[in-house]
Amino acid sequence: LPISIAGFTTTGTLTSTKTAGTATFSSGSSLGALTMNGTGGTLNLGTSLTHTVTGAVTLTAGTLNGGSSTLNIGGNMSGASTFTASTGTVNFNGSSAQTTAGYTFNTLKSNNSAGLSATAAVTVKSLTIGDVTANSIFSDGGFQIATSGSGTLSISSGSKLNIGSTTVATATTFPTNFTTISLNSASTVTFQANIAQTISSTPTYGNLTLSTGASSTTKTAGGALTVAGNLSINASTTFDASTFTHNIGGNFSNSGTFTASTGTINCNGTSAQSISGTLTFNTLKSNNTIGVSLSNGVTLKTLTIGDVTSSSIFSDNGQTITLSASSALNLTSGTYKLGSGTTATSFPGFASVTISSGTTVEYAAGVTQTVSGTPTYHHLT
């Protein structure tokens, strides 16, 4: 027979040993741990309630039904018996690293800055990271995240989604089929599998980090990427830009390898941007009125300034630009600055130079600098 359970508080473990029928909570509870251990029985978390389990949820036998309630878990969720999500929410909010087995969730949340990791493939309708706890982390653990459709992926400022495992050679991908994807501009998605991965062009990323485990790996753009924040290439990792134009709103840093292929890096932020690391570009663009500057010398084939955003600025910041064969400068709108306060640089010997009307070349060094007579300037300062 169905029974109703009034909510209660205990620091101990609630164990459900019901072997038939359903027991349903009628009010919220606070538990030290929750164990399902009754073959054939069901524990239903009820309607629009909140339950808090400070320790582990263990599903040994029977069925745990989420109802339409919220289950806050401070420990791990594991076990081979049945979890029925219904329309409920499972929120992992512990203070140390947590894991979950491969259940199907309605709404899965990670509010844990130490991280929540999957130990098997999870299926979610909605995935939320860090809506309550800043700098929260969810890692797929090297198991592909499946989606049941019509849900939302949301990552808050400072929080992270890790795709792939640094210890497992499984090339998981960015989860698809969410109706809404909302990645805060200060959130981070990290492709970190210990094997080659394809970077999805589906979302507009906040920060995008490319990393690996013990093996040197390549991450290849699967389409034109849009990154509102920083794009970082970590050590032992190669980023292959392929044939696409990638828009970056923050800084571009390389501690690994950048393979430009025939792609384009377009820096189009609204605050100052920097480019650092050993980099060889096919085409580099500045479409930023505040300015894009180099922190290291670079090699490039084509430099374009202001082809989309008027009055854009590019500064070599006293760093050396080395030119590839058939190099070209397209100064379409804005200013090209040469030199820094302490270092004088010269105008590079581009094979082709197009300097449009209204643009400026500025010799900006704070030390003695030679003005090249090679290009035909419009404005010269």
Secondary structure, 3 states (H helix, E strand, C coil): CCEEECCCECCCEEEECCCCCEEEECCCEEECEEEEEEEEEEEECCCCCEEEECCCEEEEEEEEECCCCEEEECCCEECCCEEECCCCEEEECCCCCEEECCCEEEEEEECCCCCEEECCCCEEEEEEECCCCCCCEEECCCCCCEECCCCEEEECCCCEEEECCCCCCCCCCCCCCCCEEEECCCCEEEECCCCCEEECCCCEECEEEECCCCCCEEEEECCCCEECCCEEECCCEEEECCCCEEEECCCEEECCEEECCCCEEEECCCCCEEEECCEEEEEEEECCCCCEEECCCEEEEEEEECCCCCCEEEECCCCCEEEEEEEEEEECCEEEEECCCCCCCCCCCCCEEEECCCCEEEECCCCCCCCCCCCCCCEEC
